[in-house]
């Protein structure tokens, strides 16, 4: 079993590569290919996690379908049979890990929703009693459930970390009407997804969404990129959840913990991962997919 860490499609213009996705220009549409690359501490590691890209793509499709009554999305299809003819020679490579999508002019903010106190939100709360300007009750612990989900936007960092911003700052970036709309859509999608996940014994502690507008920025708002995946969300098992500790999560925290254990200084050279860490991470991605969808990836 091997990981797909780079995708080249001869004759198809590549718009760019992120930490995980390779994006190709198809004229009025885009092809977004989720590779098996994995990053930690702002570095892409030299090895990938087999099937990770398939989990991201197929889980996004799952959530797009469950939330399209709340907000439209950019997905056209992940079925290679519906891809343009020029992609047919690459069907086996693209199958299960690629999305044909409408182009959208993206809003330059990350729309973060938190139902529980964890990660950077917990650190900010300890320092200020608030997260992104949202005042929270005193006495909350790591992983405490919040009285209600909160909207805590952040910047979209080209390099390094995103930074939490206040809603007022978001208004300055995207405008008051769009800021309010994105906040309301984010909270509504989070609520719908949280209810579905709870039925599967999974807590969605927090997540981030990205939105854009179709037709060059003049059309409808759509939710885009990936949605409610282990790369964009913090998933906890309801059975093992306890406030006051950082619960195990179904994501790359397993990799981060390993890198911390070998005392990597988070600077190049970037270490590789031993087979047991690769396999353990793969199993966590596959497990959350099956728990949330009831299916195996294809």
C-alpha positions in Angstrom: 0.0 0.0 0.0 1.5 3.3 -1.0 0.6 7.0 -0.5 -0.2 9.5 -3.2 1.9 12.5 -2.3 2.0 14.4 -5.6 -0.3 14.5 -8.6 0.8 15.6 -12.1 -1.7 15.6 -14.9 0.2 16.3 -18.2 -1.6 18.9 -20.3 -3.8 20.1 -17.5 -2.7 23.4 -15.9 -2.0 23.2 -12.2 -3.1 26.3 -10.4 -1.2 25.4 -7.2 -0.6 23.0 -4.4 -1.5 23.4 -0.8 -0.4 21.3 2.2 -2.8 18.5 1.0 -4.5 19.5 -2.3 -3.3 19.9 -5.8 -5.7 22.1 -7.8 -6.0 22.1 -11.6 -7.7 24.6 -13.9 -10.4 23.2 -16.2 -11.6 26.5 -17.6 -14.9 27.3 -15.9 -14.4 24.6 -13.3 -11.6 23.3 -11.0 -10.3 19.8 -10.2 -9.3 19.5 -6.5 -7.2 16.5 -5.8 -6.7 15.5 -2.2 -3.3 13.8 -1.9 -2.2 11.7 1.1 0.3 14.4 2.2 0.2 15.2 5.9 1.5 18.3 7.7 2.4 19.0 11.3 3.7 22.1 12.9 3.5 24.0 9.5 5.7 21.5 7.7 4.7 18.9 5.1 6.2 15.6 6.2 8.3 13.5 3.7 5.8 10.6 3.9 2.1 10.4 3.3 -0.8 8.5 5.0 -2.3 6.0 2.5 -6.0 6.7 1.8 -6.0 10.0 3.7 -7.0 11.9 0.6 -9.9 9.6 -0.1 -11.2 10.1 3.4 -11.1 13.9 3.0 -12.8 13.8 -0.3 -15.5 11.3 0.4 -16.3 12.7 3.9 -16.7 16.2 2.4 -19.1 14.7 -0.2 -21.1 13.1 2.7 -21.4 16.5 4.5 -22.1 18.5 1.4 -25.1 16.2 0.8 -26.4 16.5 4.4 -26.1 20.3 4.5 -27.2 21.4 1.0 -30.6 22.4 2.3 -28.9 25.0 4.5 -26.3 26.2 2.0 -25.3 25.4 -1.5 -21.9 24.0 -2.2 -19.3 24.0 -5.0 -19.3 20.3 -5.6 -20.3 19.0 -9.1 -19.2 15.4 -8.7 -16.4 13.1 -7.3 -17.4 10.3 -9.8 -14.7 10.1 -12.5 -17.3 9.0 -15.0 -18.6 12.6 -14.9 -15.2 14.2 -15.3 -14.2 15.9 -18.6 -12.7 13.6 -21.3 -9.2 14.9 -20.9 -9.2 13.4 -17.4 -10.2 9.9 -18.5 -6.5 8.7 -18.8 -6.0 9.6 -15.1 -9.2 8.0 -13.8 -7.5 5.4 -11.6 -5.3 7.9 -9.9 -8.1 10.4 -9.4 -10.8 7.9 -8.3 -12.2 8.6 -4.8 -9.8 11.5 -4.0 -10.9 14.2 -6.5 -13.7 16.7 -6.7 -14.9 18.5 -9.8 -16.1 21.8 -8.5 -17.5 25.2 -9.6 -15.1 28.1 -9.4 -15.8 30.5 -6.5 -14.4 33.8 -5.4 -13.4 32.9 -1.8 -14.0 35.0 1.3 -10.6 35.8 2.9 -11.6 34.5 6.3 -11.9 31.1 8.0 -15.3 30.6 9.6 -14.6 28.7 12.8 -17.3 27.3 15.1 -16.5 26.0 18.5 -18.9 23.9 20.6 -16.2 22.9 23.1 -13.1 24.7 24.5 -9.9 23.2 23.0 -6.8 24.1 21.1 -6.0 27.7 20.5 -9.4 28.7 21.9 -8.5 27.2 25.2 -5.2 29.0 25.3 -6.9 32.3 24.5 -9.6 31.7 27.1 -7.0 31.1 29.8 -5.2 34.4 28.9 -8.3 36.6 28.3 -11.5 34.9 29.4 -12.7 35.2 25.8 -12.2 33.6 22.4 -12.1 36.0 19.4 -13.8 38.6 21.5 -16.6 36.3 22.6 -16.7 36.5 26.5 -17.1 33.1 28.1 -18.2 32.0 31.6 -15.4 31.8 34.2 -14.2 28.4 35.4 -14.2 26.5 32.2 -11.8 23.7 31.8 -10.0 22.1 28.8 -12.7 20.4 26.7 -15.6 22.0 28.6 -18.8 22.1 26.5 -19.7 25.7 25.8 -23.2 27.0 26.8 -23.8 27.3 23.1 -21.6 27.1 20.0 -19.7 30.3 19.3 -18.5 31.8 16.0 -14.8 32.7 16.1 -13.4 33.7 12.7 -9.8 33.7 11.9 -7.5 35.0 9.2 -6.4 32.9 6.2 -2.7 32.7 6.6 -0.7 32.1 3.4 2.2 30.8 5.6 2.3 30.0 9.2 -0.8 29.9 11.5 -4.2 31.4 11.0 -4.9 34.1 13.7 -8.2 34.4 15.6 -10.0 37.7 14.9 -13.0 39.4 16.3 -16.3 39.5 14.5 -15.8 43.3 14.1 -12.5 42.6 12.3 -14.3 40.1 10.0 -16.8 42.8 9.2 -14.0 45.1 8.1 -12.7 42.3 5.8 -15.9 41.1 4.1 -18.5 43.6 5.0 -21.3 43.6 7.6 -24.0 41.8 5.5 -21.7 39.0 4.3 -20.1 38.6 7.8 -23.6 38.1 9.4 -24.6 35.7 6.6 -21.4 33.6 6.9 -21.8 33.5 10.7 -25.4 32.3 10.5 -24.6 29.7 7.9 -21.6 28.4 9.8 -23.6 27.9 13.0 -26.5 26.3 11.2 -24.2 23.8 9.4 -22.4 23.0 12.7 -25.7 22.4 14.4 -26.9 20.0 11.7 -23.6 18.1 11.6 -23.3 17.9 15.3 -26.7 16.3 15.6 -25.7 13.7 12.9 -22.4 13.0 14.6 -23.9 12.7 18.1 -26.1 9.9 16.7 -22.9 8.1 15.7 -21.3 8.6 19.1 -19.0 11.3 17.9 -18.6 14.9 19.3 -17.6 17.6 16.9 -15.6 19.9 19.2 -14.8 22.5 16.6 -14.4 23.0 12.9 -13.6 25.6 10.3 -15.5 26.3 7.1 -14.6 28.2 3.9 -17.1 30.0 1.8 -17.1 31.8 -1.6 -19.4 33.3 -4.2 -20.1 31.8 -7.6 -19.9 33.7 -10.9 -16.8 35.6 -10.1 -18.0 36.8 -6.8 -21.4 38.0 -8.0 -23.4 34.8 -7.5 -24.7 32.8 -4.6 -22.7 32.0 -1.5 -21.5 28.4 -1.4 -19.6 26.4 1.1 -16.4 25.2 -0.5 -13.1 23.3 -0.1 -13.4 20.5 2.5 -16.2 20.2 5.0 -16.1 18.6 8.5 -13.1 16.3 7.8 -10.4 15.2 10.3 -8.1 17.9 8.8 -10.6 20.7 9.4 -12.4 19.5 12.5 -11.7 18.1 16.0 -13.7 14.8 16.5 -13.9 13.1 19.9 -15.4 9.8 20.9 -18.4 10.3 23.1 -17.5 7.3 25.2 -14.0 8.5 26.1 -14.8 12.2 26.4 -14.1 13.8 29.8 -13.8 17.5 30.5 -10.6 18.7 32.1 -8.3 16.7 29.7 -7.6 16.9 26.0 -9.6 13.9 24.6 -8.0 11.7 22.0 -9.0 12.9 18.5 -9.5 11.2 15.1 -6.9 13.3 13.3 -3.2 13.9 13.0 -2.7 14.5 16.7 -1.3 11.0 16.7 1.5 12.3 14.4 2.0 15.4 16.4 2.4 13.4 19.6 5.0 11.2 18.0 7.0 14.2 16.7 6.9 15.7 20.2 8.1 12.4 21.7 11.2 12.4 19.5 11.9 16.0 20.6 11.9 17.4 17.0 12.6 21.1 17.2 10.1 21.8 14.4 12.7 23.0 12.0 14.3 21.3 9.0 15.3 18.6 8.5 11.8 17.2 8.7 11.7 13.7 10.2 9.9 10.8 8.6 7.4 8.6 10.3 7.9 5.0 11.3 5.5 2.4 9.8 3.5 2.0 13.1 2.7 5.7 13.2 1.7 5.8 9.5 -0.6 2.8 10.0 -2.0 4.1 13.3 -2.8 7.5 11.7 -4.4 5.8 8.6 -6.6 3.7 10.9 -7.8 6.8 12.7 -8.8 8.5 9.5 -10.6 5.4 8.2 -12.3 4.9 11.6 -13.9 8.3 11.7 -15.1 8.0 8.1 -16.9 4.7 8.9 -18.2 6.0 12.2 -19.7 9.1 10.6 -21.0 7.6 7.3 -21.6 3.9 8.1 -19.6 3.1 5.0 -16.1 2.1 3.9 -14.1 4.4 1.5 -14.0 3.4 -2.1 
